[in-house]
């Protein structure tokens, strides 16, 4: 995993933790959506890295 992918996954974790600590339901939903976007971007990066790795072997 690249540093960027690890960073994005860490940001997603932070969003989920914050969502669990906040009582406002709308904010919880938005933080969880943001976490999902971070994860989707991390997966995209990891997929590209995997494809590049296969292409070189």
Number of C-alpha atoms within 10 A of each C-alpha: 12 11 8 13 19 14 13 21 21 15 16 23 17 15 21 19 15 15 20 14 10 12 10 10 11 11 13 19 13 13 21 21 15 16 23 17 15 21 20 16 16 21 16 13 17 17 13 12 14 12 11 11 10 9 8 6 5
